[in-house]
Amino acid sequence: MSTGSGVPSAPAPTAPTTPTPRKSSMFSSLRVRNYRLFFAGQVVSNIGTWMQRIAQDWLVLGLTGSATAVGVTTALQFLPMLLFGLYGGVLVDRLNKRRALLVTQTSMALTGIALALLTLSGHVQVWHVYLAAFAVGLATVVDNPARQSFVSEMVGPDQLQNAVSLNSANFQSARLVGPAVAGLMITGVGTGWAFLFNGLSFVAPIVGLLLMRARDLHVVERAPRGKGQLREGLHYVAGRPDLIWTIVLIGFVGTFGFNFPVYLSAFADDVFHAGAGSYSAFNTLMAVGSLVGALLAARRGTARMRVMIAAAVAFGALEVVAATAPSLWLFALLMVPIGMFGMTVNVTGNTTVQMGTDPAMRGRVMSLYMMVFMGGSPIGAPIAGWITDAYGVRAGLAVGGAIAASAAIGIGLVLARVGDLRVSVAWNHGHPRVRFVPREQEQLATVA
């Protein structure tokens, strides 16, 4: 349905419904040639991205000795998304997404190479890292919503959820390799070579984009230039409780729960007095759990709100437990389930928003989603860094986890009230099963 202005109208507000499950092959979307090219290019580029993240955090910590400085670096990288994310979504809905991605990927490649040259020449200063992080963030304003919404053009609606889940699995697979290689490279030859690898790694996705067949892409009508398109996107989301509460939950979890560059570097350096190798190991183990979470999401037929809420509660609770871990090995092992539940929240939220959004509005809605998820870091990262410096990293991690879990519980209760639902606890094959069921159904069961 569309309005007279040609802008898709939002459906009437309804309580979130549970879609009918669909069976899906774990790798079914890879049958699409264009998506295979995209997927392969992202494997290489994502490895470089994770190498740069590890090297960047470790370099800043070495230059300043401050967890707050690491938090500021993270904040600067995500600040552009907070400031300009919505405008990036408006541009993405107007632009050819493949051409937009060629521009953004090239700009990030040049930034990585510039930082590598500064570091290898011995002239790097902390403000150089700050500037590079901000430059990458500016490119991300367009790159993130373009990549997210371009997936549907490559695979179509039937394979969208599988492709979104495989994108996350791709990112987390690279997270297994990138930190490990970065740790070896940092200790062996220095951080500059990790930055150089990242800059050159963008060649792979650029080549993949150039080799795609335009005739095989699913045509999506681009939004014409016009006034009020940003406001129309916000109005669209405002009429959709399922989108609003998903984005709110993602905002709390992203802002307060995902400040791992601050937490993990401080745990490795200050709590357990280990080196870059342990920091890389923490990231690698979290990536193992995240990869499991992404692959499980690829097998699921649908994105369920209750799965996302339960995963967010478990994610926050496990962060509180990890904050009290007495030994390095116990803390490291807890990174696996934390990564798994964190990725379940991310993939389920991403899929819920993409599949529930009209294609003509997808760039704007996904930019709002990414702005809330990533743009919260300029707020959360400095707060996490300040708590870490003032009260210790254990307090910082515990507070972040507690806020994420509390937000998930609160939103779950709100959704239950909006949908006139009640919590039902029953045993199924010897295991507890928690569901939200309509109050009328609960009352009929009581009468029977």
C-alpha positions in Angstrom: 0.0 0.0 0.0 1.2 3.5 -0.7 0.0 7.0 0.0 -0.8 9.6 -2.6 2.7 11.0 -2.4 4.2 7.7 -3.5 5.7 6.8 -0.1 4.7 3.4 1.3 2.3 3.8 4.2 3.0 2.1 7.5 0.7 -0.7 8.6 -1.6 0.0 11.5 0.1 -0.6 14.8 -0.3 -4.1 15.9 1.2 -6.3 18.6 4.2 -8.4 17.3 3.0 -11.7 15.8 4.9 -15.0 15.6 5.5 -15.9 11.9 5.1 -19.4 10.7 8.4 -21.2 10.8 10.1 -22.0 7.5 12.7 -24.7 7.0 15.9 -23.3 5.4 19.2 -24.8 4.3 22.1 -23.3 6.3 23.9 -22.1 3.2 21.0 -21.8 0.7 21.6 -18.1 -0.3 25.2 -19.0 -1.5 23.6 -20.5 -4.6 23.1 -17.0 -5.8 26.2 -16.0 -7.9 26.2 -12.3 -7.0 25.9 -13.1 -3.3 28.7 -15.6 -3.5 31.0 -12.8 -4.9 29.9 -10.4 -2.2 30.3 -13.1 0.5 33.8 -14.0 -0.6 35.0 -10.4 -0.8 33.6 -9.8 2.7 35.6 -12.7 4.1 38.9 -11.1 3.2 37.8 -7.6 4.1 36.4 -8.6 7.5 39.6 -10.3 8.5 41.4 -7.1 7.8 38.8 -5.1 9.7 39.2 -7.3 12.8 43.0 -7.0 12.5 42.8 -3.2 12.5 40.4 -3.2 15.4 42.8 -5.2 17.6 45.8 -3.2 16.4 44.1 0.1 16.8 43.0 -0.6 20.4 46.4 -2.0 21.4 48.2 1.0 19.8 46.1 3.5 21.6 46.6 1.7 24.9 50.3 1.6 24.3 50.5 5.3 23.3 48.4 6.6 26.2 48.1 3.8 28.9 44.4 4.8 29.3 41.3 2.8 28.9 39.4 6.1 28.5 41.5 6.8 25.4 40.5 3.5 23.9 36.9 4.4 24.6 37.4 7.7 22.9 38.8 6.0 19.8 35.8 3.7 19.7 33.4 6.7 20.2 35.0 8.6 17.4 34.6 5.7 15.0 30.9 5.5 15.7 30.1 9.2 16.3 29.4 9.9 12.6 26.7 7.2 12.7 25.1 8.9 15.6 25.2 12.4 14.0 24.6 11.6 10.4 23.2 8.0 10.3 19.7 8.9 9.4 20.8 11.1 6.5 23.0 8.2 5.3 19.8 6.1 5.1 18.1 8.8 3.0 21.0 8.8 0.6 21.1 5.0 0.4 17.4 4.9 -0.6 18.2 7.3 -3.5 21.5 5.9 -4.7 22.6 2.8 -6.7 23.8 0.7 -3.8 26.5 -1.1 -5.6 28.2 2.1 -6.8 27.8 3.6 -3.3 29.6 0.6 -1.9 32.5 0.9 -4.4 33.1 4.5 -3.1 32.8 3.7 0.6 35.0 0.6 0.4 37.7 2.5 -1.5 37.7 5.3 1.0 38.2 2.9 3.9 41.0 1.2 2.1 42.8 4.5 1.7 42.3 5.3 5.4 43.9 2.0 6.5 46.9 2.5 4.2 47.5 6.0 5.5 47.4 4.8 9.1 49.8 2.0 8.2 52.3 4.4 6.6 52.2 6.7 9.7 52.7 3.7 12.0 55.5 2.0 10.0 57.4 5.3 9.7 57.3 5.8 13.4 55.4 9.1 13.2 52.1 8.0 14.5 50.5 9.9 17.3 47.2 9.3 19.1 45.4 12.1 17.3 46.3 10.3 14.0 44.4 7.2 15.2 41.5 9.4 16.4 41.3 11.0 12.9 41.5 7.7 11.1 38.7 6.3 13.3 36.5 9.3 12.6 37.2 9.0 8.8 36.2 5.3 8.8 33.1 6.3 10.8 32.1 8.8 8.1 32.3 6.2 5.4 30.3 3.8 7.5 27.4 6.2 7.6 26.6 5.2 4.0 28.4 1.9 3.9 26.4 0.1 6.6 22.9 0.8 5.4 24.0 0.3 1.8 25.5 -3.2 2.6 22.5 -4.1 4.7 19.9 -3.2 2.2 21.9 -4.4 -0.8 21.6 -8.0 0.5 17.9 -8.1 -0.5 18.8 -6.9 -4.0 21.2 -9.8 -4.4 19.2 -12.6 -3.0 15.5 -11.5 -3.0 13.0 -11.8 -0.2 12.9 -15.6 0.0 16.6 -15.9 0.9 16.9 -12.6 2.9 17.0 -14.1 6.4 19.5 -16.8 5.4 21.8 -14.2 3.8 21.6 -11.8 6.7 22.5 -14.7 9.1 25.4 -15.8 6.8 26.7 -12.2 6.7 27.0 -12.3 10.5 28.6 -15.8 10.3 31.0 -14.4 7.8 31.9 -11.5 10.0 32.4 -13.7 13.0 34.4 -16.3 11.1 36.8 -13.5 10.2 36.8 -12.6 13.9 38.3 -16.0 14.6 41.1 -15.4 12.2 41.7 -11.6 12.4 42.5 -11.3 16.2 44.8 -14.3 16.1 46.7 -13.0 13.1 46.8 -9.5 14.6 48.2 -10.8 17.9 51.0 -12.6 16.1 51.6 -9.6 13.8 51.7 -7.1 16.6 54.1 -9.1 18.7 56.2 -10.1 15.7 56.5 -7.1 13.4 54.3 -4.4 14.9 50.8 -2.8 14.5 51.6 -1.0 11.2 51.5 -4.2 9.2 48.1 -5.1 10.6 46.9 -1.7 9.3 48.4 -2.3 5.9 46.8 -5.7 5.6 43.4 -4.1 6.3 43.9 -1.4 3.7 44.8 -3.9 1.0 42.0 -6.3 2.1 39.4 -4.0 0.6 40.6 -5.0 -2.9 38.6 -8.3 -2.5 35.1 -6.7 -2.0 35.8 -4.1 -4.6 36.6 -6.7 -7.2 33.6 -8.8 -6.1 31.3 -5.8 -6.7 32.8 -5.1 -10.1 32.3 -8.7 -11.2 28.6 -8.8 -10.2 25.9 -9.2 -13.0 23.6 -6.2 -12.8 20.9 -8.1 -14.7 20.7 -10.7 -11.9 20.0 -8.1 -9.2 16.4 -7.8 -7.8 15.2 -4.4 -8.9 14.2 -2.1 -6.1 12.6 1.2 -7.0 14.8 4.0 -5.6 13.3 6.9 -3.7 13.2 10.1 -5.7 14.8 13.3 -4.3 12.3 15.2 -2.2 11.7 17.0 1.0 10.6 15.3 4.2 12.0 11.9 3.4 13.8 11.6 6.8 10.6 12.5 8.6 8.7 10.0 6.5 11.1 7.3 7.6 10.7 8.1 11.2 6.9 8.2 10.8 7.0 4.8 9.2 8.9 3.3 12.2 6.7 5.1 14.7 3.7 3.2 13.3 5.3 -0.2 13.9 5.6 -1.4 17.5 7.5 -4.4 16.4 10.2 -2.2 14.8 10.3 0.4 17.6 10.9 -2.1 20.5 13.4 -4.1 18.5 15.4 -1.0 17.8 15.1 0.2 21.4 16.4 -3.1 22.8 19.3 -3.1 20.3 20.1 0.4 21.4 20.4 -0.5 25.1 22.5 -3.7 24.3 24.7 -1.9 21.8 25.3 1.2 24.0 26.0 -0.5 27.3 26.8 -4.2 26.5 29.0 -4.1 23.5 31.9 -2.0 24.7 34.4 -4.9 24.4 37.3 -2.9 23.0 37.3 -1.1 26.4 36.7 -4.1 28.6 38.8 -6.8 27.0 41.9 -4.7 26.6 41.7 -3.6 30.3 41.1 -7.2 31.5 44.1 -8.4 29.6 46.4 -5.6 30.6 45.2 -4.5 34.1 43.4 -7.5 35.7 45.3 -10.5 34.4 48.6 -8.7 33.5 48.7 -10.5 30.1 49.8 -9.2 26.7 48.3 -8.7 23.3 48.1 -12.5 22.8 45.5 -12.8 25.6 43.6 -9.9 24.3 43.4 -11.6 20.9 42.4 -14.8 22.6 39.5 -13.2 24.4 38.3 -11.8 21.0 38.8 -15.1 19.3 36.8 -17.1 21.9 34.0 -14.6 21.7 34.0 -15.0 18.0 33.6 -18.8 18.4 30.4 -18.2 20.3 29.3 -15.5 17.9 29.8 -17.8 14.9 27.7 -20.5 16.6 25.0 -18.0 17.3 25.0 -16.8 13.6 24.9 -20.3 12.2 22.1 -21.3 14.5 20.2 -18.2 13.3 20.8 -19.3 9.7 19.1 -22.6 10.4 16.1 -21.0 12.1 13.1 -20.3 9.7 12.0 -17.0 11.3 13.2 -14.3 13.6 11.2 -14.5 16.9 11.0 -11.6 19.3 11.0 -13.8 22.4 14.3 -15.4 21.2 15.9 -11.9 21.0 14.6 -10.9 24.4 15.7 -14.1 26.1 19.1 -13.9 24.4 19.6 -10.3 25.6 18.8 -11.3 29.2 21.3 -14.2 29.0 23.9 -11.9 27.4 23.7 -9.3 30.1 23.6 -11.8 32.9 26.7 -13.6 31.6 28.6 -10.2 31.4 27.8 -9.7 35.1 29.1 -13.2 35.9 32.3 -12.6 33.8 33.0 -9.4 35.7 33.5 -11.5 38.8 35.6 -14.2 37.2 38.7 -14.9 39.4 40.9 -16.4 36.8 42.0 -15.6 33.2 40.8 -19.0 31.9 37.3 -18.8 33.4 36.9 -15.3 32.0 38.1 -16.5 28.6 35.7 -19.4 28.6 32.8 -17.1 29.4 33.5 -15.2 26.2 32.0 -18.1 24.2 28.4 -18.0 25.5 28.6 -14.2 25.7 29.5 -14.1 22.0 26.7 -16.6 21.1 23.9 -14.8 22.9 25.2 -11.4 21.8 25.1 -12.5 18.1 21.7 -14.0 18.6 20.4 -10.6 19.7 22.1 -8.9 16.8 21.1 -11.3 14.0 17.5 -11.6 15.2 17.1 -7.9 15.6 18.6 -7.2 12.1 16.5 -9.9 10.4 13.3 -8.7 12.2 13.8 -5.1 11.0 14.8 -6.0 7.4 12.1 -8.5 6.8 9.4 -6.3 8.3 10.3 -3.2 6.3 9.0 -2.1 2.9 11.9 -2.2 0.4 11.5 1.4 -0.5 12.0 2.4 3.1 14.7 -0.1 4.0 17.7 2.2 3.7 16.2 4.7 6.1 15.0 2.1 8.6 18.3 0.2 8.5 20.2 3.4 9.0 18.1 4.1 12.1 18.8 0.6 13.3 22.5 0.9 12.7 22.6 4.4 14.1 21.0 3.2 17.4 23.2 0.0 17.5 26.5 1.5 16.5 25.8 5.2 17.3 25.4 4.3 21.0 29.1 3.7 21.3 30.0 7.4 21.4 27.8 7.5 24.6 28.6 4.0 26.0 32.3 3.7 25.3 33.5 6.8 27.1 31.2 6.0 30.1 32.6 2.4 30.1 36.1 3.8 29.9 35.5 6.3 32.8 33.9 3.6 35.0 36.9 1.4 34.2 39.5 4.0 35.1 37.6 5.2 38.2 36.2 2.0 39.7 37.9 -0.8 37.8 37.1 -2.8 34.7 35.1 -5.4 36.7 32.6 -2.7 37.7 32.4 -1.4 34.2 31.5 -4.8 32.7 29.0 -5.6 35.5 27.2 -2.3 35.0 27.0 -2.7 31.3 25.6 -6.2 31.6 23.1 -5.3 34.2 21.7 -2.5 32.1 21.4 -4.7 29.0 19.6 -7.5 30.9 17.3 -5.0 32.7 16.3 -3.4 29.4 15.5 -6.7 27.9 13.3 -7.7 30.8 11.5 -4.4 30.8 10.9 -4.5 27.0 9.6 -8.0 27.3 7.1 -7.0 29.9 6.0 -4.0 27.7 5.5 -6.2 24.7 3.6 -8.7 26.7 1.3 -5.9 28.0 0.9 -4.4 24.5 0.0 -7.8 23.0 -2.2 -8.7 26.0 0.1 -11.7 26.7 1.0 -13.6 29.8 4.1 -15.7 30.5 3.5 -19.4 30.3 6.0 -21.9 31.8 5.6 -25.6 31.1 7.7 -28.7 30.7 8.4 -30.1 27.3 10.3 -33.4 27.0 11.9 -32.8 30.4 12.9 -29.2 29.7 11.3 -26.0 30.8 9.5 -24.0 28.1 8.8 -20.3 28.5 6.3 -18.7 26.1 4.2 -15.6 25.8 0.5 -16.6 25.3 -2.7 -14.6 24.9 -4.5 -14.0 28.1 -7.7 -15.4 26.6 -5.9 -18.6 25.8 -4.5 -18.8 29.4 -8.0 -18.2 30.8 -9.5 -20.9 28.6 -6.8 -23.4 29.7 -7.6 -22.5 33.4 -11.3 -23.1 32.9 -10.7 -26.4 31.1 
